Amino acid sequence: MALFGSEKEQKKTSNKVRPSVVRTNNVAKELQKVAKSYEVKVETLDFNLFDIQTYIRMNNGEKEAEWELIEEDKLYELDEESALLNPNFQMKQMYEVEIFAKNSQEERFSDFKIAIGANATKCKVYLSILANSHIKYINGLDNELVVMIQKRKIRSGILVGIFDEMVHDVVSKVTAHIRVAEAVTYSKNETILIAQSYEPTPTIDDALILHYDKKEEVDEKSKVDYASRGFIQNVAEGELLIEYIKPQKGKPGRNCRGEFMAPKEPQIGNVPTFNVDEKIKLVETETNIRYIANENGYIAFEDNCYTIKTDVGIDEISFKTTGSINTGLDSDVSISVKETDAVKDAIGNGMEVEVTEIDVDGNVGSNAVIKAIRANVGGQTHKTATIRAEKIDINVHKGNAYGKNIHITRLEHGTVDGDIVSISQAMGGEIRAKEIEIEVCASYVHATASKFIHINKLQGSENIFTINPILKKDAKKELGENEEHILQLQREIKEMASEKTSRLQQVKDGTASFLDIKKRLMNYKKNGIKMPASFVKQYQQFQKLQENVKQLSVDLEVKKEKLELLNTKTTSFQEDIFEARIINKDRWIGFNEIRFHLVDPPLELSFKPQEGSRDKVFGLVEIEEGEFAIQALNE
């Protein structure tokens, strides 16, 4: 919306500019001419609209036809696609206007700020009423608003009386609101559609989209992970891998300026020239061709053909060669890393690998992380390396291994955490599992199990063998939650028992009065006398008290049963400890220690087998109620 000049400028302009009547198809241009000729700002000029004439013609393509004047009542009949979407059809408007200088004193709607805007194609035109606009109702306001809208549309080159059937309804609603309120101040901007023509459908150029390429767009301020370079692009069955968007020519339109909008010709430059094998499904429609994975794996491109593979063999995984590899545990991708040089790392420093299965012939370097369903390491793991898999097999382990079924040929001060762990030779380290079996145990081994520890040959000392029934995090969490529930139930039972005692005393104290009232009420009823309301109320209150006591008794019993169940559950956490065993088939040498952790009561018992002892099996026994000891057993 054009901003008005200052009052001083408007007064200066009114003294210079003589009103003039012109007939034009471009009012904005005429205003610029007048402003230039009088050396004033165009913002200080305004115009009165005397007449609007609309002309149409249909060219035959060879020469231009004569313009034909169309009557105002016929304008909306032009809203037919057969005419308006015909490229040979043309239309224009001529306006007869009087241009003059504005006078701020005569401006009745100076506080009512409106503007006309349109979308990019000029096919939708909007009326904007700006925030803080103020307007009072006057007679004929609807006509005044229509004129204001028309004048601003004409300034913007928007046709009047075509595509704008909704204008009168819009103005009617606005004026109705103002008439009811008498005066309105708009607290925020309001935007209303006042014209809509034929929006063109844009042309679509052909495109080839590689959906399998999962490289993420990185914000300029974000830290780029150069170690993750997408060496392998994993795919899942049913995943859309590649999509070819077919070229589609758009449909024409005509905007609210009356301009025909012809669609451009689509550009074609991405037609697929590659092939796919049976592992990739092709689905074609009118608008695109979609290439969909038929199975899990990673996508490969060889000899101009896309396929899906599951096995990959590489020499090493390092920052320089592949970067980190992440295909997911359920990708069905298996990697074989072939580097075997003892002074090199098959998986380099800081590399992260996540696949279904991995076989590493050589070493796993510092800070490397492997996640898999099955992992096999033929070399050794660095002390800061981490391997997580359901099934793990490691030759020499110095790092961290977490899984379900773990086998290690030689443990050298590494950490092992699993369900079932077997170690051929343990030379220091920490082991946690349900079941632990060590073929040869040297020194400085800390082994903790929930079921048993089995040692075939003991060759060292300073070892600690522990049985702990709540070794695993899940068991610890479950026990903790169970104990919290027990404490809560104990508090509730105590409170309910106290309340029950109090209510029972109330019943005891009120029984005599209750029986007396009951006797009187029966007498009243027998003799047909209306019973006193106070007696009835006391009788009902006592009955309710008795019912509360009964319900409290029922609820209390339920709570006690729950407590008993939870106590039984807590006891069950350590029941297996009496079945747990630490077995050493060899004789005991040096300083070694056996420990058992009890849950309830929370105790740790310790036993140090004498050097030279040939006691093989150790377990926990209850000597008498509440007293426990670690003893050598026959089984």
Secondary structure, DSSP 8 states (H G I E B T S, - for coil): ------HHHHHHHHHH---EEEEES-HHHHHHHHHHHHT--GGGEEEEEEEEEEEEEE--SSS----EEE-GGGGGGG--HHHHT-TTEEEEEEEEEEEEE--GGG-TTTT--EEEEE-TTS-EEEEEE-TT-EEE--TTHHHHHHHHHHHHHHHTT--SSSS-TTHHHHHHHHHHHHHHHSEEE-SS-EEEEEEE-B--B--B--EEEETT-------TTS---TTB--SS-EE-TT-EEEEEE--B--B-EE-TTS-EE-------------EE-TTEEEEE-SSEEEEEESSSEEEEEETTEEEEESEEEES-B-TTTT-BEE--TTS--EEEE----TTSEEE-TT-EEE-SEEEESSEE-TT-EEEEEEEEEEEEE-TT-EEEEEEEEEEEE-SEEEEEEEEEEEESSEEEE-SEEEEEEE-SEEEEEEEEEEEEE-SSEEEEEEEEEEEEEE--SSEEEEE-TT-SHHHHHHHHHHHHHHHHHHHHHHHHHHHHHHHHHHHHHHHHHHHHHHHHHHHHHHTT----HHHHHHHHHHHHHHHHHHHHHHHHHHHHHHHHHHHHHHHHHHHGGGT-EEEESS---SSEEEEEE-SSS--EEEE---TT----EEEEEEEETTEEEEEEE--
